């Protein structure tokens, strides 16, 4: 089975992901933009059993703004690592955190909130896919 390793900005916290992600794409919501300090967040979604912290768990901090997202970061450098989404049964490991994974986005979510239009031919969803509790409504590029 394929394994990829990642780490925070300073390297104190290391993670591993095993297998293939459930989905990859871009999130345009204001929370992701604010948290990542970027106009868009590149995500990779995994089943929780596929994600492990292998080093530095004692340095892992958490911030839970809503019940949907438990963001985790390194308390030493502030580097973001992942977001647990308990109601969805998924973990978002930020694409930039796992450099050996070939990022192949398939969708844009929360595109109704975008501040950076991206004309790449991928589906643009107003919010989330219907199977994840969203409307599933596509919006124009």
Secondary structure as GFF3:
##gff-version 3
##sequence-region A 1 141
A	DSSP	beta_strand	3	7	.	.	.	ID=ss1
A	DSSP	beta_strand	14	18	.	.	.	ID=ss2
A	DSSP	beta_strand	23	27	.	.	.	ID=ss3
A	DSSP	alpha_helix	30	36	.	.	.	ID=ss4
A	DSSP	beta_strand	41	46	.	.	.	ID=ss5
A	DSSP	three_ten_helix	48	50	.	.	.	ID=ss6
A	DSSP	beta_strand	51	55	.	.	.	ID=ss7
A	DSSP	three_ten_helix	57	59	.	.	.	ID=ss8
A	DSSP	beta_strand	60	66	.	.	.	ID=ss9
A	DSSP	beta_strand	69	74	.	.	.	ID=ss10
A	DSSP	beta_strand	80	85	.	.	.	ID=ss11
A	DSSP	three_ten_helix	86	88	.	.	.	ID=ss12
A	DSSP	beta_strand	90	94	.	.	.	ID=ss13
A	DSSP	three_ten_helix	95	97	.	.	.	ID=ss14
A	DSSP	beta_strand	107	109	.	.	.	ID=ss15
A	DSSP	three_ten_helix	111	113	.	.	.	ID=ss16
A	DSSP	beta_strand	123	124	.	.	.	ID=ss17
A	DSSP	three_ten_helix	130	132	.	.	.	ID=ss18
###
